[in-house]
Amino acid sequence: MNLPGSVDGVLEVTTFAAAGSRKWLLIEVPHGATRKGDYDAVVSKLKSTLPDELDHFFFVNTDIGAPEGAAWLGKTLSAQGINVVVARCLIPRTFIDTNRVIRSGGTGEAGVVVDGLTPAVPGYIDSPDDATWLTAQHARYHQAVHAAYQEVCRGADGLALQLHSYSPRSVSIEKTDGNIVTALHAAYVPEVYAKWPERPPVDVISALADGSFRAAPKLVDAVLAAYVADGIAAKENGTYHLHPVAMGYEYARAYPDQVVCVELNRGLVADPFVPFGVSPISEAKVAKLVAPLGRALAAALA
């Protein structure tokens, strides 16, 4: 299989090989830039006037636990005869979101949240040079990831998982502009934070809000059943739906029977969850939350 390699500063590709196997799983982690070093590497290249303590937004809005979950699945499933390739984005969504579609006419209205989804480019990116550079990194990422989807999903022996994590509660922020850090600090005041709706332990994001498309129905049903068997209250589209502004939807439409998108609750993989700083990740908690997913994927590839 002719898979793309890592792209410096953009994409980290790790392959967990199962010798002699024709079974393949691609795990895309589009919000995989979870380390402070990933954040610092991009900040050092920007000219924009960034909000003070912007790293607080980074820590609260990056998919901690998802890279660890992908690695656990890679090690576990490769031991069961499935080749697993993990594509981990290295560009923090704090600056440009690689799970957003960027149209030829631009990135849309910068900073505006649409249907609960943060924008491709936040409002505080105020340098045209930064926007141009970030858009180019977005393109470099998808050039490689698109090729990976093609390689893995063009045959019947290939599946793809889009793995994310989300905050334990649905915190409502309307704009990602220069006031984002202040807004987040206010939203996470304990007595305020306790009022935000709790999110499911696991959410399978499978369908458009209007019901016109549902990705990989048999696979989605198998994933949900696996979580039920383990007593984990997984939901389907409990927090989000697929959305035309998301690149995950683009890939799901391209391979409608082979792509599944899963959100893990950060509060159930962190030990503990730290909103505005580094959250230690529990390997045991990660394993518990992704093990049912792994069983469902292995069965689908059997």
Contacts in CASP RR format, 6 or more apart in sequence:
PFRMAT RR
TARGET T0000
AUTHOR 0000-0000-0000
METHOD contacts of the structure
MODEL  1
MNLPGSVDGVLEVTTFAAAGSRKWLLIEVPHGATRKGDYDAVVSKLKSTL
PDELDHFFFVNTDIGAPEGAAWLGKTLSAQGINVVVARCLIPRTFIDTNR
VIRSGGTGEAGVVVDGLTPAVPGYIDSPDDATWLTAQHARYHQAVHAAYQ
EVCRGADGLALQLHSYSPRSVSIEKTDGNIVTALHAAYVPEVYAKWPERP
PVDVISALADGSFRAAPKLVDAVLAAYVADGIAAKENGTYHLHPVAMGYE
YARAYPDQVVCVELNRGLVADPFVPFGVSPISEAKVAKLVAPLGRALAAA
LA
1 24 0 8 1.000
1 83 0 8 1.000
1 151 0 8 1.000
1 152 0 8 1.000
2 151 0 8 1.000
3 13 0 8 1.000
3 15 0 8 1.000
3 85 0 8 1.000
3 147 0 8 1.000
3 148 0 8 1.000
3 151 0 8 1.000
3 152 0 8 1.000
4 11 0 8 1.000
4 13 0 8 1.000
4 144 0 8 1.000
4 145 0 8 1.000
4 147 0 8 1.000
4 148 0 8 1.000
5 11 0 8 1.000
5 13 0 8 1.000
5 144 0 8 1.000
6 12 0 8 1.000
6 13 0 8 1.000
7 140 0 8 1.000
7 141 0 8 1.000
7 144 0 8 1.000
9 41 0 8 1.000
9 90 0 8 1.000
9 91 0 8 1.000
9 137 0 8 1.000
10 89 0 8 1.000
10 90 0 8 1.000
10 91 0 8 1.000
10 137 0 8 1.000
10 140 0 8 1.000
10 141 0 8 1.000
10 144 0 8 1.000
11 87 0 8 1.000
11 88 0 8 1.000
11 89 0 8 1.000
11 90 0 8 1.000
11 140 0 8 1.000
11 141 0 8 1.000
11 144 0 8 1.000
11 145 0 8 1.000
12 86 0 8 1.000
12 87 0 8 1.000
12 88 0 8 1.000
12 90 0 8 1.000
13 85 0 8 1.000
13 86 0 8 1.000
13 87 0 8 1.000
13 88 0 8 1.000
13 144 0 8 1.000
13 148 0 8 1.000
14 71 0 8 1.000
14 85 0 8 1.000
14 86 0 8 1.000
14 88 0 8 1.000
15 83 0 8 1.000
15 84 0 8 1.000
15 85 0 8 1.000
15 86 0 8 1.000
16 74 0 8 1.000
16 75 0 8 1.000
16 77 0 8 1.000
16 78 0 8 1.000
16 83 0 8 1.000
16 84 0 8 1.000
16 85 0 8 1.000
16 86 0 8 1.000
17 78 0 8 1.000
17 83 0 8 1.000
18 77 0 8 1.000
18 78 0 8 1.000
18 79 0 8 1.000
18 80 0 8 1.000
18 81 0 8 1.000
18 82 0 8 1.000
18 83 0 8 1.000
18 84 0 8 1.000
21 81 0 8 1.000
21 82 0 8 1.000
21 83 0 8 1.000
22 157 0 8 1.000
23 81 0 8 1.000
23 82 0 8 1.000
23 83 0 8 1.000
23 157 0 8 1.000
23 158 0 8 1.000
23 301 0 8 1.000
24 82 0 8 1.000
24 83 0 8 1.000
24 84 0 8 1.000
24 85 0 8 1.000
24 151 0 8 1.000
24 152 0 8 1.000
24 157 0 8 1.000
24 158 0 8 1.000
24 159 0 8 1.000
25 73 0 8 1.000
25 74 0 8 1.000
25 77 0 8 1.000
25 82 0 8 1.000
25 83 0 8 1.000
25 84 0 8 1.000
25 85 0 8 1.000
25 152 0 8 1.000
25 158 0 8 1.000
25 159 0 8 1.000
25 160 0 8 1.000
25 161 0 8 1.000
25 297 0 8 1.000
25 301 0 8 1.000
26 84 0 8 1.000
26 85 0 8 1.000
26 87 0 8 1.000
26 148 0 8 1.000
26 149 0 8 1.000
26 152 0 8 1.000
26 153 0 8 1.000
26 158 0 8 1.000
26 159 0 8 1.000
26 160 0 8 1.000
26 161 0 8 1.000
27 70 0 8 1.000
27 73 0 8 1.000
27 74 0 8 1.000
27 84 0 8 1.000
27 85 0 8 1.000
27 86 0 8 1.000
27 87 0 8 1.000
27 160 0 8 1.000
27 161 0 8 1.000
27 163 0 8 1.000
28 87 0 8 1.000
28 145 0 8 1.000
28 148 0 8 1.000
28 149 0 8 1.000
28 160 0 8 1.000
28 161 0 8 1.000
28 162 0 8 1.000
28 163 0 8 1.000
28 251 0 8 1.000
29 63 0 8 1.000
29 66 0 8 1.000
29 67 0 8 1.000
29 70 0 8 1.000
29 86 0 8 1.000
29 87 0 8 1.000
29 88 0 8 1.000
29 89 0 8 1.000
29 163 0 8 1.000
29 164 0 8 1.000
30 89 0 8 1.000
30 93 0 8 1.000
30 97 0 8 1.000
30 98 0 8 1.000
30 99 0 8 1.000
30 145 0 8 1.000
30 162 0 8 1.000
30 164 0 8 1.000
30 247 0 8 1.000
30 248 0 8 1.000
31 62 0 8 1.000
31 63 0 8 1.000
31 66 0 8 1.000
31 89 0 8 1.000
31 93 0 8 1.000
31 97 0 8 1.000
31 98 0 8 1.000
31 99 0 8 1.000
31 164 0 8 1.000
31 165 0 8 1.000
32 38 0 8 1.000
32 62 0 8 1.000
32 63 0 8 1.000
32 66 0 8 1.000
32 67 0 8 1.000
32 88 0 8 1.000
32 89 0 8 1.000
32 90 0 8 1.000
33 39 0 8 1.000
33 62 0 8 1.000
33 89 0 8 1.000
33 90 0 8 1.000
33 91 0 8 1.000
33 92 0 8 1.000
33 93 0 8 1.000
34 62 0 8 1.000
34 63 0 8 1.000
34 64 0 8 1.000
34 65 0 8 1.000
34 66 0 8 1.000
34 67 0 8 1.000
36 55 0 8 1.000
36 58 0 8 1.000
36 278 0 8 1.000
38 90 0 8 1.000
38 91 0 8 1.000
38 92 0 8 1.000
39 55 0 8 1.000
39 58 0 8 1.000
39 92 0 8 1.000
39 94 0 8 1.000
41 90 0 8 1.000
42 91 0 8 1.000
42 92 0 8 1.000
42 94 0 8 1.000
42 95 0 8 1.000
43 50 0 8 1.000
45 133 0 8 1.000
46 95 0 8 1.000
46 125 0 8 1.000
46 127 0 8 1.000
46 130 0 8 1.000
47 127 0 8 1.000
47 129 0 8 1.000
47 130 0 8 1.000
48 124 0 8 1.000
48 125 0 8 1.000
48 126 0 8 1.000
48 127 0 8 1.000
48 130 0 8 1.000
49 124 0 8 1.000
49 126 0 8 1.000
50 124 0 8 1.000
51 57 0 8 1.000
51 124 0 8 1.000
51 178 0 8 1.000
51 179 0 8 1.000
51 180 0 8 1.000
51 181 0 8 1.000
52 181 0 8 1.000
53 181 0 8 1.000
53 276 0 8 1.000
54 94 0 8 1.000
54 124 0 8 1.000
54 180 0 8 1.000
54 181 0 8 1.000
55 277 0 8 1.000
56 181 0 8 1.000
56 184 0 8 1.000
56 185 0 8 1.000
56 275 0 8 1.000
56 276 0 8 1.000
56 277 0 8 1.000
57 94 0 8 1.000
57 176 0 8 1.000
57 180 0 8 1.000
57 181 0 8 1.000
57 184 0 8 1.000
58 92 0 8 1.000
58 94 0 8 1.000
59 274 0 8 1.000
59 275 0 8 1.000
59 276 0 8 1.000
59 277 0 8 1.000
59 278 0 8 1.000
59 279 0 8 1.000
60 167 0 8 1.000
60 184 0 8 1.000
60 188 0 8 1.000
60 275 0 8 1.000
60 276 0 8 1.000
61 93 0 8 1.000
61 94 0 8 1.000
61 118 0 8 1.000
61 167 0 8 1.000
62 92 0 8 1.000
62 93 0 8 1.000
62 94 0 8 1.000
63 163 0 8 1.000
63 164 0 8 1.000
63 165 0 8 1.000
63 166 0 8 1.000
63 266 0 8 1.000
64 165 0 8 1.000
64 266 0 8 1.000
64 269 0 8 1.000
64 270 0 8 1.000
64 279 0 8 1.000
64 281 0 8 1.000
65 165 0 8 1.000
65 264 0 8 1.000
65 266 0 8 1.000
65 269 0 8 1.000
65 270 0 8 1.000
65 281 0 8 1.000
65 286 0 8 1.000
66 163 0 8 1.000
66 164 0 8 1.000
66 165 0 8 1.000
66 264 0 8 1.000
67 86 0 8 1.000
67 88 0 8 1.000
68 269 0 8 1.000
68 281 0 8 1.000
68 283 0 8 1.000
68 286 0 8 1.000
69 163 0 8 1.000
69 264 0 8 1.000
69 269 0 8 1.000
69 286 0 8 1.000
69 289 0 8 1.000
69 290 0 8 1.000
70 86 0 8 1.000
70 88 0 8 1.000
70 163 0 8 1.000
71 86 0 8 1.000
72 283 0 8 1.000
72 286 0 8 1.000
72 287 0 8 1.000
72 290 0 8 1.000
73 84 0 8 1.000
73 161 0 8 1.000
73 290 0 8 1.000
73 293 0 8 1.000
73 294 0 8 1.000
73 297 0 8 1.000
74 84 0 8 1.000
74 86 0 8 1.000
76 291 0 8 1.000
76 294 0 8 1.000
77 84 0 8 1.000
77 294 0 8 1.000
77 297 0 8 1.000
77 298 0 8 1.000
78 84 0 8 1.000
80 298 0 8 1.000
82 297 0 8 1.000
82 298 0 8 1.000
82 301 0 8 1.000
85 148 0 8 1.000
85 152 0 8 1.000
87 144 0 8 1.000
87 145 0 8 1.000
87 148 0 8 1.000
89 98 0 8 1.000
89 141 0 8 1.000
91 98 0 8 1.000
91 134 0 8 1.000
91 137 0 8 1.000
91 138 0 8 1.000
91 141 0 8 1.000
93 99 0 8 1.000
93 118 0 8 1.000
94 122 0 8 1.000
95 121 0 8 1.000
95 122 0 8 1.000
95 125 0 8 1.000
95 130 0 8 1.000
95 134 0 8 1.000
96 120 0 8 1.000
96 121 0 8 1.000
96 125 0 8 1.000
96 134 0 8 1.000
96 135 0 8 1.000
96 137 0 8 1.000
96 138 0 8 1.000
97 118 0 8 1.000
97 119 0 8 1.000
97 120 0 8 1.000
97 121 0 8 1.000
98 138 0 8 1.000
98 141 0 8 1.000
98 142 0 8 1.000
98 247 0 8 1.000
99 246 0 8 1.000
99 247 0 8 1.000
99 248 0 8 1.000
100 107 0 8 1.000
100 117 0 8 1.000
100 119 0 8 1.000
100 120 0 8 1.000
100 245 0 8 1.000
100 246 0 8 1.000
100 247 0 8 1.000
101 120 0 8 1.000
101 244 0 8 1.000
101 245 0 8 1.000
101 246 0 8 1.000
101 247 0 8 1.000
101 250 0 8 1.000
102 120 0 8 1.000
102 135 0 8 1.000
102 138 0 8 1.000
102 139 0 8 1.000
106 135 0 8 1.000
107 119 0 8 1.000
107 120 0 8 1.000
107 121 0 8 1.000
107 131 0 8 1.000
107 135 0 8 1.000
108 119 0 8 1.000
108 120 0 8 1.000
108 121 0 8 1.000
109 119 0 8 1.000
110 119 0 8 1.000
110 121 0 8 1.000
110 122 0 8 1.000
110 123 0 8 1.000
110 125 0 8 1.000
111 118 0 8 1.000
111 119 0 8 1.000
111 121 0 8 1.000
111 122 0 8 1.000
111 123 0 8 1.000
111 175 0 8 1.000
111 176 0 8 1.000
111 177 0 8 1.000
112 119 0 8 1.000
112 174 0 8 1.000
112 175 0 8 1.000
113 119 0 8 1.000
113 173 0 8 1.000
113 174 0 8 1.000
113 175 0 8 1.000
113 176 0 8 1.000
114 243 0 8 1.000
114 245 0 8 1.000
115 209 0 8 1.000
115 241 0 8 1.000
115 243 0 8 1.000
115 245 0 8 1.000
116 172 0 8 1.000
116 240 0 8 1.000
117 240 0 8 1.000
117 243 0 8 1.000
117 245 0 8 1.000
117 246 0 8 1.000
118 176 0 8 1.000
119 176 0 8 1.000
120 138 0 8 1.000
120 245 0 8 1.000
121 131 0 8 1.000
121 134 0 8 1.000
121 135 0 8 1.000
122 176 0 8 1.000
122 177 0 8 1.000
122 180 0 8 1.000
123 175 0 8 1.000
123 176 0 8 1.000
123 177 0 8 1.000
123 178 0 8 1.000
124 176 0 8 1.000
124 177 0 8 1.000
124 178 0 8 1.000
124 180 0 8 1.000
125 131 0 8 1.000
125 134 0 8 1.000
142 247 0 8 1.000
149 160 0 8 1.000
149 251 0 8 1.000
149 254 0 8 1.000
149 255 0 8 1.000
149 259 0 8 1.000
152 158 0 8 1.000
152 159 0 8 1.000
152 160 0 8 1.000
153 159 0 8 1.000
153 160 0 8 1.000
153 254 0 8 1.000
153 255 0 8 1.000
153 258 0 8 1.000
153 259 0 8 1.000
157 301 0 8 1.000
158 258 0 8 1.000
158 301 0 8 1.000
159 219 0 8 1.000
159 258 0 8 1.000
159 259 0 8 1.000
159 260 0 8 1.000
159 297 0 8 1.000
159 300 0 8 1.000
159 301 0 8 1.000
160 251 0 8 1.000
160 255 0 8 1.000
160 258 0 8 1.000
160 259 0 8 1.000
160 260 0 8 1.000
161 259 0 8 1.000
161 260 0 8 1.000
161 261 0 8 1.000
161 262 0 8 1.000
161 293 0 8 1.000
161 297 0 8 1.000
162 248 0 8 1.000
162 251 0 8 1.000
162 252 0 8 1.000
162 259 0 8 1.000
162 260 0 8 1.000
162 261 0 8 1.000
162 262 0 8 1.000
163 262 0 8 1.000
163 264 0 8 1.000
164 205 0 8 1.000
164 261 0 8 1.000
164 262 0 8 1.000
164 263 0 8 1.000
164 264 0 8 1.000
165 263 0 8 1.000
165 264 0 8 1.000
165 265 0 8 1.000
165 266 0 8 1.000
165 269 0 8 1.000
166 199 0 8 1.000
166 203 0 8 1.000
166 239 0 8 1.000
166 263 0 8 1.000
166 264 0 8 1.000
166 265 0 8 1.000
166 266 0 8 1.000
167 199 0 8 1.000
167 266 0 8 1.000
167 275 0 8 1.000
168 198 0 8 1.000
168 199 0 8 1.000
168 265 0 8 1.000
168 266 0 8 1.000
168 267 0 8 1.000
168 268 0 8 1.000
168 273 0 8 1.000
169 193 0 8 1.000
169 196 0 8 1.000
169 197 0 8 1.000
169 198 0 8 1.000
169 199 0 8 1.000
170 196 0 8 1.000
170 197 0 8 1.000
170 199 0 8 1.000
170 239 0 8 1.000
171 184 0 8 1.000
171 187 0 8 1.000
171 188 0 8 1.000
171 193 0 8 1.000
171 196 0 8 1.000
172 187 0 8 1.000
172 196 0 8 1.000
173 180 0 8 1.000
173 183 0 8 1.000
173 184 0 8 1.000
173 187 0 8 1.000
175 183 0 8 1.000
184 275 0 8 1.000
184 276 0 8 1.000
185 276 0 8 1.000
186 192 0 8 1.000
187 193 0 8 1.000
187 196 0 8 1.000
188 275 0 8 1.000
188 276 0 8 1.000
199 238 0 8 1.000
199 239 0 8 1.000
199 263 0 8 1.000
199 265 0 8 1.000
200 233 0 8 1.000
200 234 0 8 1.000
200 235 0 8 1.000
200 238 0 8 1.000
200 239 0 8 1.000
200 265 0 8 1.000
201 232 0 8 1.000
201 233 0 8 1.000
201 234 0 8 1.000
201 264 0 8 1.000
201 265 0 8 1.000
201 268 0 8 1.000
201 289 0 8 1.000
202 227 0 8 1.000
202 232 0 8 1.000
202 233 0 8 1.000
202 234 0 8 1.000
202 235 0 8 1.000
202 262 0 8 1.000
202 263 0 8 1.000
202 264 0 8 1.000
202 265 0 8 1.000
202 289 0 8 1.000
202 293 0 8 1.000
203 234 0 8 1.000
203 235 0 8 1.000
203 236 0 8 1.000
203 237 0 8 1.000
203 238 0 8 1.000
203 239 0 8 1.000
203 240 0 8 1.000
203 262 0 8 1.000
203 263 0 8 1.000
204 220 0 8 1.000
204 223 0 8 1.000
204 224 0 8 1.000
204 234 0 8 1.000
204 235 0 8 1.000
204 236 0 8 1.000
204 237 0 8 1.000
204 260 0 8 1.000
204 261 0 8 1.000
204 262 0 8 1.000
204 263 0 8 1.000
205 237 0 8 1.000
205 239 0 8 1.000
205 240 0 8 1.000
205 241 0 8 1.000
205 242 0 8 1.000
205 261 0 8 1.000
205 262 0 8 1.000
205 263 0 8 1.000
206 214 0 8 1.000
206 215 0 8 1.000
206 216 0 8 1.000
206 217 0 8 1.000
206 220 0 8 1.000
206 236 0 8 1.000
206 237 0 8 1.000
206 242 0 8 1.000
206 260 0 8 1.000
206 261 0 8 1.000
207 213 0 8 1.000
207 214 0 8 1.000
207 215 0 8 1.000
207 236 0 8 1.000
207 237 0 8 1.000
207 241 0 8 1.000
207 242 0 8 1.000
208 214 0 8 1.000
208 241 0 8 1.000
208 242 0 8 1.000
208 243 0 8 1.000
208 244 0 8 1.000
208 249 0 8 1.000
209 241 0 8 1.000
209 243 0 8 1.000
213 242 0 8 1.000
213 252 0 8 1.000
213 253 0 8 1.000
213 256 0 8 1.000
214 220 0 8 1.000
215 242 0 8 1.000
215 252 0 8 1.000
215 256 0 8 1.000
215 259 0 8 1.000
215 260 0 8 1.000
215 261 0 8 1.000
216 252 0 8 1.000
216 256 0 8 1.000
216 257 0 8 1.000
216 258 0 8 1.000
216 259 0 8 1.000
216 260 0 8 1.000
218 257 0 8 1.000
218 300 0 8 1.000
219 257 0 8 1.000
219 258 0 8 1.000
219 260 0 8 1.000
219 296 0 8 1.000
219 297 0 8 1.000
219 300 0 8 1.000
220 236 0 8 1.000
220 260 0 8 1.000
222 296 0 8 1.000
222 299 0 8 1.000
222 300 0 8 1.000
223 234 0 8 1.000
223 260 0 8 1.000
223 262 0 8 1.000
223 292 0 8 1.000
223 293 0 8 1.000
223 296 0 8 1.000
223 297 0 8 1.000
224 234 0 8 1.000
224 236 0 8 1.000
225 296 0 8 1.000
226 292 0 8 1.000
226 293 0 8 1.000
226 294 0 8 1.000
226 295 0 8 1.000
226 296 0 8 1.000
227 233 0 8 1.000
227 234 0 8 1.000
227 292 0 8 1.000
227 293 0 8 1.000
228 234 0 8 1.000
229 292 0 8 1.000
230 288 0 8 1.000
230 291 0 8 1.000
230 292 0 8 1.000
232 288 0 8 1.000
232 289 0 8 1.000
232 292 0 8 1.000
234 292 0 8 1.000
239 263 0 8 1.000
240 263 0 8 1.000
242 248 0 8 1.000
242 249 0 8 1.000
242 252 0 8 1.000
242 261 0 8 1.000
243 249 0 8 1.000
248 259 0 8 1.000
248 261 0 8 1.000
251 259 0 8 1.000
252 259 0 8 1.000
252 261 0 8 1.000
262 293 0 8 1.000
264 289 0 8 1.000
264 290 0 8 1.000
265 289 0 8 1.000
266 273 0 8 1.000
266 279 0 8 1.000
267 273 0 8 1.000
268 285 0 8 1.000
268 289 0 8 1.000
269 281 0 8 1.000
269 282 0 8 1.000
269 285 0 8 1.000
269 286 0 8 1.000
269 289 0 8 1.000
270 279 0 8 1.000
270 280 0 8 1.000
270 281 0 8 1.000
270 282 0 8 1.000
270 285 0 8 1.000
271 279 0 8 1.000
271 280 0 8 1.000
271 281 0 8 1.000
271 282 0 8 1.000
271 285 0 8 1.000
272 279 0 8 1.000
272 280 0 8 1.000
273 279 0 8 1.000
END
